Amino acid sequence: MKIAIIGAGASGLFLANMLYGKYDFTIFNNGKIGRKILASGNGRCNIANNNLDVSKYHNNQLVNKLLVNKDKVFDEFKRLKIYLKEDSEGRLYPISESSLSILNILSKNVIDNIVDIKVTKIDKKNGKYIINNMYSGYDKVIVGVGSISSVVDKDIYKFLDGINVKFNDFKPSLVGFKVKNKIKAISGVRSKCNVSLFNGNKLVHSEDGEVIFKDDGISGICVMNLSSYYAHLNNINKPYIKIDLLNGNKYDNLESVINPKLLEYISKNNINPNDFRLDIIDTYGFENSQVSKGGIDINSLNDDLSIKSDPNMYFMGEVIDVDGICGGYNLFFAFLSAVTVFEGLK
Ligand SMILES: Cc1cc2nc3c(=O)[nH]c(=O)nc-3n(C[C@H](O)[C@H](O)[C@H](O)COP(=O)(O)OP(=O)(O)OC[C@H]3O[C@@H](n4cnc5c(N)ncnc54)[C@H](O)[C@@H]3O)c2cc1C
């Protein structure tokens, strides 16, 4: 059996390692391999999480089914000799704390199978796939091309023309928010607090964590997590972030509680420290987002991630309309979906 994998990112490389020595395969990749693996976890590669469950994902009906293969991902880490360590929040990293070490491990055996080609066309003739009118004879095509978050060339889905799948529009997720309020005076301040996203005065989601104030907006892990709920809103109606700088507590003196710059700002502007509201203009966009909501609709897929219209074509990773919050869940989904495809091939 001859297999074409499109994309040498997290899902493509992980799958390739499972195929290595067992199947004849070629990986078609546009440009630098594993670029997002390298960028992940601030270069430390937050690869998975010990608190893994479906609640960490949007569109989690599919994740729920795929989680039967969860242990197989960890078995594959062991087989590849990827040794992990856990931080206080269950996030798993390679012991080296280096994304490069993960990319080196995932690429070393399969590097010779990678060709640097942007796939723009996939045809099928006599039951075999032809890539870009040039590379032919493939029995299966497995697509792991990721999303348009943090990529320069966003015109990467041309090959989907003529393929019968539903593709949901992308929206940036795991990204900071631009706000209307003038907050330049507190740019650079970090504050551990409770943040809540409201849409039309309705609470959407709330989290504790560190907010990072910027010239024109806010960021930080808890804020990025709110953005993933924002990406899933159907009607956006005067959205705002409510920040409780006191985490639900009351103090008779705030000097040792709130960062002095921030305290000066809220005092000057008569802001209630339990209810500091920031009106959302927008997110910081795809360029700054870690993942995208959207992609191949999960209803177009069979349980083995082949498409209903063609059981020899599969999708895996972020190109599927599944996205997780921060904490290693998105890389894990890329690996989990790769394992699911592999199990289906057996
Ligand atoms: C800055 C940043 C930090 C992140 N940190 C984390 C983290 O700590 N933990 C976590 O879980 N997730 C993190 N993520 C998200 C995670 O990296 C992605 O969800 C994951 O890499 C998706 O894997 P994938 O295989 O679906 O796609 P990718 O890893 O994006 O790989 C897709 C590959 O396909 C190639 N390609 C695209 N189109 C074509 C085409 N037409 N023809 C040929 N090749 C093509 C691309 O060049 C790329 O190599 C982060 C993302 C970013 C941007």
The ligand as an SDF file (V2000), in Angstrom:
LIG
                    3D

 53 58  0  0  0  0  0  0  0  0999 V2000
    3.0710   30.0090   18.6870 C   0  0  0  0  0  0  0  0  0  0  0  0
    2.3450   28.6970   18.9060 C   0  0  0  0  0  0  0  0  0  0  0  0
    2.4960   28.0290   20.1120 C   0  0  0  0  0  0  0  0  0  0  0  0
    1.7930   26.8350   20.3250 C   0  0  0  0  0  0  0  0  0  0  0  0
    2.0010   26.1780   21.5060 N   0  0  0  0  0  0  0  0  0  0  0  0
    1.3470   25.0040   21.7280 C   0  0  0  0  0  0  0  0  0  0  0  0
    1.5790   24.2750   22.9140 C   0  0  0  0  0  0  0  0  0  0  0  0
    2.4210   24.6160   23.7500 O   0  0  0  0  0  0  0  0  0  0  0  0
    0.8570   23.1280   23.1100 N   0  0  0  0  0  0  0  0  0  0  0  0
   -0.0650   22.6880   22.2030 C   0  0  0  0  0  0  0  0  0  0  0  0
   -0.7010   21.6550   22.4260 O   0  0  0  0  0  0  0  0  0  0  0  0
   -0.2570   23.3340   21.0300 N   0  0  0  0  0  0  0  0  0  0  0  0
    0.4250   24.4840   20.7730 C   0  0  0  0  0  0  0  0  0  0  0  0
    0.2350   25.1300   19.5820 N   0  0  0  0  0  0  0  0  0  0  0  0
   -0.7050   24.5530   18.5940 C   0  0  0  0  0  0  0  0  0  0  0  0
   -0.0450   23.3540   17.8860 C   0  0  0  0  0  0  0  0  0  0  0  0
    1.2640   23.6920   17.4980 O   0  0  0  0  0  0  0  0  0  0  0  0
   -0.8840   22.9440   16.6570 C   0  0  0  0  0  0  0  0  0  0  0  0
   -2.2050   22.6990   17.0690 O   0  0  0  0  0  0  0  0  0  0  0  0
   -0.3080   21.6950   15.9940 C   0  0  0  0  0  0  0  0  0  0  0  0
    1.0000   21.9350   15.5170 O   0  0  0  0  0  0  0  0  0  0  0  0
   -1.1900   21.2630   14.8460 C   0  0  0  0  0  0  0  0  0  0  0  0
   -0.6000   20.1510   14.2210 O   0  0  0  0  0  0  0  0  0  0  0  0
   -0.9850   19.7900   12.7160 P   0  0  0  0  0  0  0  0  0  0  0  0
   -0.2030   18.5990   12.3500 O   0  0  0  0  0  0  0  0  0  0  0  0
   -2.4360   19.7550   12.5570 O   0  0  0  0  0  0  0  0  0  0  0  0
   -0.5000   21.0580   11.8640 O   0  0  0  0  0  0  0  0  0  0  0  0
    0.9200   21.7500   11.7900 P   0  0  0  0  0  0  0  0  0  0  0  0
    1.7990   21.3390   12.9030 O   0  0  0  0  0  0  0  0  0  0  0  0
    0.6240   23.2010   11.6150 O   0  0  0  0  0  0  0  0  0  0  0  0
    1.5650   21.1650   10.4390 O   0  0  0  0  0  0  0  0  0  0  0  0
    0.9790   21.3750    9.1920 C   0  0  0  0  0  0  0  0  0  0  0  0
    2.0500   21.1780    8.1320 C   0  0  0  0  0  0  0  0  0  0  0  0
    1.4150   21.1230    6.8480 O   0  0  0  0  0  0  0  0  0  0  0  0
    2.1420   21.8880    5.9240 C   0  0  0  0  0  0  0  0  0  0  0  0
    1.2020   22.3230    4.8580 N   0  0  0  0  0  0  0  0  0  0  0  0
    0.1680   23.1790    4.9560 C   0  0  0  0  0  0  0  0  0  0  0  0
   -0.4800   23.2540    3.7740 N   0  0  0  0  0  0  0  0  0  0  0  0
    0.1650   22.4410    2.9370 C   0  0  0  0  0  0  0  0  0  0  0  0
   -0.0300   22.1050    1.5590 C   0  0  0  0  0  0  0  0  0  0  0  0
   -1.0250   22.6400    0.8490 N   0  0  0  0  0  0  0  0  0  0  0  0
    0.8360   21.2420    0.9830 N   0  0  0  0  0  0  0  0  0  0  0  0
    1.8410   20.6940    1.7100 C   0  0  0  0  0  0  0  0  0  0  0  0
    2.0690   20.9680    2.9930 N   0  0  0  0  0  0  0  0  0  0  0  0
    1.2290   21.8290    3.6070 C   0  0  0  0  0  0  0  0  0  0  0  0
    2.6790   23.0550    6.7570 C   0  0  0  0  0  0  0  0  0  0  0  0
    3.7900   23.6470    6.1330 O   0  0  0  0  0  0  0  0  0  0  0  0
    3.0270   22.3420    8.0610 C   0  0  0  0  0  0  0  0  0  0  0  0
    4.3530   21.8410    8.0570 O   0  0  0  0  0  0  0  0  0  0  0  0
    0.9370   26.3070   19.3250 C   0  0  0  0  0  0  0  0  0  0  0  0
    0.8300   26.9720   18.0970 C   0  0  0  0  0  0  0  0  0  0  0  0
    1.5180   28.1490   17.8800 C   0  0  0  0  0  0  0  0  0  0  0  0
    1.3720   28.8300   16.5440 C   0  0  0  0  0  0  0  0  0  0  0  0
  1  2  1  0
  2  3  1  0
  2 52  2  0
  3  4  2  0
  4  5  1  0
  4 50  1  0
  5  6  2  0
  6  7  1  0
  6 13  1  0
  7  8  2  0
  7  9  1  0
  9 10  1  0
 10 11  2  0
 10 12  1  0
 12 13  2  0
 13 14  1  0
 14 15  1  0
 14 50  1  0
 15 16  1  0
 16 17  1  0
 16 18  1  0
 18 19  1  0
 18 20  1  0
 20 21  1  0
 20 22  1  0
 22 23  1  0
 23 24  1  0
 24 25  2  0
 24 26  1  0
 24 27  1  0
 27 28  1  0
 28 29  2  0
 28 30  1  0
 28 31  1  0
 31 32  1  0
 32 33  1  0
 33 34  1  0
 33 48  1  0
 34 35  1  0
 35 36  1  0
 35 46  1  0
 36 37  1  0
 36 45  1  0
 37 38  2  0
 38 39  1  0
 39 40  1  0
 39 45  2  0
 40 41  1  0
 40 42  2  0
 42 43  1  0
 43 44  2  0
 44 45  1  0
 46 47  1  0
 46 48  1  0
 48 49  1  0
 50 51  2  0
 51 52  1  0
 52 53  1  0
M  END
$$$$
